[in-house]
Amino acid sequence: MSGDMLGWDESVFRDEGVFDFEYVPETFRHRDEQMETLQYALRPAVRGSRPLNVMARGPPTRYSVFSRLFEGLFDYEPPTSGISFKKLFGQITDRLVEEEEVLVVALDDVNYLFYENEASDTLYSLLRAHEAHSGAKIGVVVVSSDLDLDVIAELDGRVQSVFRPEEVYFGTYGEREIVDILQERVQRGFREGALGSQALDRVATRTADAGGDLRVGIDLLRRAGLTAEMRGSTEVTTDDVDEAYEQAKHVHLSRHLRGLSESERAFVRTLAEHDGKRAGDVYDAFNDETGLGYTRYSEIINKLEQLGLVDAEYADVEGRGRSRELSLSYDANAVLDRLD
């Protein structure tokens, strides 16, 4: 067997787990200023005081949020029914006071709460907890991947009056920064010499093409390695990267689809079968499938359009005035494959 071919029990990977999205690197390159601001805001919590609130922005329901907080504090899930929000939140704050603990709540992709009209109520409960429950110390970090969303302006006035966060902006990475950051993953995740500079540069270019989201690059590294292994090769080539990109470029799609409700997933399936049709025609098919009314149907369209999954374009229809035409923002087959 030649030296550039893998043996049956060999791998190009040293540690494939390095390419999991949950993997936390030891350092965060090219984010020194942002990390310093976060440290400044959260430092009071280390001393037992209420931390400053933070709003982090960059280019990605209330009861479920507090259920996760409850589980984090008590190590078991609350009942799914039979307990009011007021009681659930009361148990959380009572625990904080009794244990003299400071709670920092990070709401990742807070824009989803805005899409569901839950953002103001959720933040109001957290930010005013110390007024209703004396001694409760809670700070909030909100993260928004929707750069068109003006978080403060979209909140209720009652929340705006108490939410004055430190703002941290995470700009898009450039191609050389992407190479620098992913190089560490390559060194930890691949065997020495398995992925060279040319392949890494191609990964960086593809990642930059996808908006500079490192999740695309990380997923692409792993898929390119698997593609090389399927060929039995000890080295990942630029062709492996290009082939793997056809899957890795949909990482955002997969992430969005995982967060959809059953009715939203049903709408996406219906639209995949009626791509480019008028909204009224799509509704008829959606209603036949789910029995849901037009109000819920419109809410779903608005949310999925904000998420970038659906395009809703107005067009002139002869004899009927203007009507919306609905289409998926991704290839229909790619969407259906990831719904299953």
C-alpha positions in Angstrom: 0.0 0.0 0.0 1.4 3.4 -1.0 2.3 6.0 1.7 -0.5 8.4 0.7 -3.3 5.9 1.3 -4.9 5.2 4.6 -4.9 1.8 6.2 -8.3 0.3 7.1 -7.8 1.3 10.7 -6.3 4.7 10.1 -7.8 8.2 10.1 -6.8 11.7 9.0 -8.1 13.0 12.3 -6.2 13.2 15.6 -9.3 14.3 17.5 -12.6 14.6 15.5 -14.3 16.1 18.6 -12.4 19.4 18.0 -14.8 20.1 15.1 -18.0 19.8 17.2 -19.8 23.2 17.6 -19.8 22.6 21.4 -16.0 22.5 21.6 -14.7 25.5 23.4 -11.2 26.6 22.3 -8.6 27.6 25.0 -8.3 31.1 23.5 -10.6 33.3 21.3 -8.4 34.9 18.7 -9.1 38.4 17.3 -11.7 39.1 20.0 -9.5 40.8 22.7 -11.5 44.0 22.9 -14.8 42.2 23.1 -13.6 39.8 25.8 -12.3 42.7 27.9 -15.8 44.4 27.7 -17.5 41.2 28.8 -15.0 40.7 31.7 -15.7 44.3 32.8 -19.5 43.8 32.8 -19.4 40.4 34.5 -16.7 41.1 37.1 -19.2 42.3 39.8 -20.8 38.8 39.8 -17.5 37.3 41.0 -17.7 39.6 44.1 -21.3 38.7 44.7 -22.9 41.8 43.2 -25.3 42.2 40.4 -23.4 42.3 37.1 -23.9 44.8 34.3 -26.1 43.9 31.4 -24.6 43.3 28.0 -25.8 43.3 24.5 -23.6 41.4 22.0 -24.4 41.8 18.3 -22.9 40.1 15.3 -23.7 38.7 11.8 -26.9 34.3 13.3 -40.8 31.4 24.4 -40.5 32.9 27.7 -41.6 29.8 29.6 -39.1 27.6 27.9 -36.3 30.1 28.7 -37.1 30.0 32.4 -37.6 26.2 32.4 -33.9 26.0 31.3 -32.9 28.4 34.1 -34.8 26.3 36.6 -33.1 23.1 35.3 -29.7 24.7 35.6 -30.3 25.7 39.2 -32.1 22.6 40.5 -30.6 19.9 38.2 -34.0 18.6 37.2 -36.7 19.8 34.8 -39.8 21.6 36.1 -43.3 20.1 35.3 -44.4 20.8 31.8 -47.8 21.7 33.0 -49.6 22.5 36.2 -47.2 25.2 37.3 -47.7 28.9 36.6 -44.9 31.2 35.3 -45.1 33.2 38.5 -44.5 30.2 40.7 -41.7 28.9 38.4 -39.9 32.3 38.5 -40.5 32.6 42.3 -38.7 29.3 42.9 -35.8 30.4 40.8 -35.4 33.7 42.7 -36.0 32.1 46.1 -33.1 29.7 45.3 -30.8 32.6 44.4 -31.6 34.5 47.6 -31.3 31.4 49.8 -27.9 30.3 48.3 -26.7 33.9 47.9 -25.9 33.2 44.3 -25.6 35.6 41.4 -27.3 34.5 38.1 -26.0 35.6 34.7 -28.5 34.7 32.0 -27.2 34.6 28.4 -29.9 34.7 25.8 -28.3 33.5 22.6 -30.0 34.6 19.4 -32.4 36.9 21.3 -33.8 37.9 17.9 -35.9 34.7 18.0 -37.7 36.0 21.1 -38.6 39.1 19.1 -39.9 37.0 16.2 -42.2 35.3 18.8 -43.1 38.6 20.5 -41.7 37.3 23.8 -38.6 39.5 24.2 -40.0 42.3 26.3 -41.8 40.0 28.7 -38.8 37.8 29.1 -36.3 40.7 29.7 -38.8 42.5 32.0 -39.0 39.5 34.3 -35.2 39.2 34.5 -34.3 42.9 34.8 -36.9 43.7 37.5 -36.5 40.5 39.5 -34.8 42.3 42.3 -37.8 44.5 42.8 -40.3 41.7 43.1 -37.8 39.4 45.0 -35.6 41.4 47.3 -32.0 40.1 47.2 -32.2 38.4 43.8 -29.2 39.4 41.7 -29.6 38.7 38.0 -27.6 40.1 35.0 -28.4 39.6 31.4 -26.3 39.1 28.3 -28.4 39.2 25.1 -26.8 38.0 21.8 -28.4 39.0 18.5 -27.3 37.7 15.1 -29.8 39.9 13.3 -27.9 43.1 12.4 -31.1 44.7 11.1 -32.8 44.3 14.5 -32.6 47.4 16.7 -32.9 45.5 20.0 -33.4 48.5 22.3 -35.9 50.3 20.0 -38.0 47.2 19.6 -38.5 46.7 23.4 -41.4 48.0 25.4 -40.9 51.3 27.2 -41.1 49.6 30.6 -38.0 47.5 29.6 -36.1 50.3 27.9 -36.2 52.3 31.1 -34.1 49.6 33.0 -32.1 48.1 30.2 -29.0 50.1 29.5 -26.5 47.4 28.4 -22.8 47.6 27.6 -22.7 47.1 23.9 -20.2 44.7 22.3 -20.0 44.4 18.5 -18.5 41.3 17.0 -17.6 42.2 13.4 -17.3 39.6 10.6 -13.9 37.9 10.4 -11.7 38.5 7.4 -10.1 35.7 5.4 -6.7 35.9 7.1 -8.3 36.0 10.5 -10.3 32.9 9.6 -7.1 31.1 8.6 -5.5 32.1 11.9 -8.4 30.8 14.0 -9.1 27.6 12.1 -5.3 26.8 12.1 -5.6 25.9 15.8 -8.5 23.5 15.1 -6.4 21.9 12.4 -3.4 21.4 14.6 -5.6 19.8 17.4 -8.0 17.9 15.2 -6.0 16.5 12.3 -2.9 14.3 12.1 0.2 16.2 11.2 0.4 16.9 7.5 -3.2 15.8 6.9 -4.5 19.2 5.9 -2.0 21.6 4.4 -2.0 25.4 3.8 -3.7 25.2 0.4 -6.7 23.3 1.7 -6.9 25.6 4.7 -6.9 28.6 2.5 -9.7 27.1 0.5 -11.7 26.5 3.7 -11.2 30.1 4.7 -12.3 31.4 1.3 -15.4 29.3 1.4 -16.1 30.4 4.9 -15.7 34.1 3.9 -18.1 33.4 1.0 -20.7 32.2 3.6 -20.5 35.5 5.5 -17.5 34.7 7.7 -19.4 32.4 10.1 -16.8 30.2 11.7 -19.4 27.4 12.2 -19.3 27.0 8.4 -15.5 26.7 8.4 -15.5 24.3 11.4 -18.1 22.0 9.8 -16.3 22.2 6.5 -13.0 21.1 8.0 -14.7 18.0 9.4 -16.6 17.2 6.3 -13.5 17.7 4.1 -11.6 15.2 6.3 -14.4 12.7 6.0 -14.4 13.1 2.2 -10.6 12.4 2.1 -11.1 9.3 4.2 -13.8 8.1 1.9 -11.1 8.2 -0.9 -8.7 6.4 1.4 -6.4 9.4 1.3 -4.0 10.5 4.0 -4.3 14.1 2.9 -7.2 16.5 2.5 -7.1 18.3 -0.8 -8.8 21.5 -2.1 -11.1 19.2 -4.2 -12.2 17.6 -0.9 -13.0 21.0 0.5 -15.0 22.0 -2.5 -17.0 18.8 -2.5 -17.7 19.1 1.2 -18.8 22.7 0.9 -22.0 21.6 -0.8 -23.1 20.2 2.6 -21.3 22.6 5.0 -22.8 25.7 3.3 -26.2 24.6 4.7 -25.1 24.7 8.3 -27.3 27.8 8.9 -30.3 26.1 7.3 -29.9 23.0 9.6 -29.6 25.2 12.7 -32.7 27.2 11.8 -34.8 24.2 11.0 -34.0 22.5 14.3 -35.5 25.4 16.2 -38.9 25.3 14.3 -42.2 24.2 15.9 -44.3 21.5 14.3 -46.6 23.9 12.6 -43.6 25.9 11.2 -42.1 22.7 9.9 -45.4 21.8 8.3 -45.5 25.1 6.6 -41.9 24.6 5.2 -42.9 21.2 3.9 -46.0 22.7 2.2 -44.0 25.5 0.7 -41.4 23.1 -0.6 -44.2 21.5 -2.6 -45.7 24.8 -3.8 -42.5 26.9 -4.3 -43.1 30.2 -6.1 -46.9 30.0 -5.7 -49.2 32.8 -4.5 -49.7 33.1 -0.7 -53.4 32.3 -1.0 -52.7 29.0 -2.8 -50.0 28.0 -0.3 -52.4 28.8 2.5 -55.1 26.5 1.1 -52.6 23.6 1.0 -51.3 24.5 4.5 -54.8 24.7 5.9 -55.7 21.3 4.4 -52.6 19.8 6.0 -52.8 21.4 9.5 -56.3 22.9 10.0 -54.6 26.2 11.2 -56.1 29.6 10.4 -54.8 32.5 8.3 -53.6 34.5 11.3 -51.2 31.7 12.4 -50.2 31.2 8.8 -49.2 34.9 8.4 -47.3 34.8 11.7 -45.3 31.9 10.4 -44.5 33.6 7.1 -43.3 36.7 8.9 -41.1 34.8 11.3 -39.5 32.6 8.6 -38.9 35.6 6.4 -37.0 37.3 9.2 -35.0 34.1 9.7 -34.0 34.1 6.0 -35.8 30.8 5.2 -38.6 32.3 3.1 -38.8 35.0 0.5 -42.2 36.8 0.2 -42.3 39.0 -2.9 -45.2 41.1 -4.0 -46.3 40.7 -7.6 -49.1 42.1 -9.8 -51.7 39.5 -10.6 -54.0 40.3 -13.5 -57.5 40.9 -12.3 -56.6 40.4 -8.6 -54.3 43.3 -7.8 -51.1 42.7 -5.9 -50.4 39.3 -4.3 -47.4 37.8 -2.4 -45.5 35.0 -4.0 -43.7 32.7 -1.6 -40.6 30.8 -2.2 -37.9 29.0 -0.1 -34.5 30.8 0.2 -32.7 27.4 -0.1 -33.0 24.6 -2.5 -36.2 22.7 -1.7 -34.5 19.3 -1.7 -31.9 20.5 0.7 -34.6 21.8 3.0 -36.6 18.6 2.9 -33.5 16.5 3.5 -32.8 18.4 6.7 -36.4 18.3 8.0 -36.4 14.5 8.2 
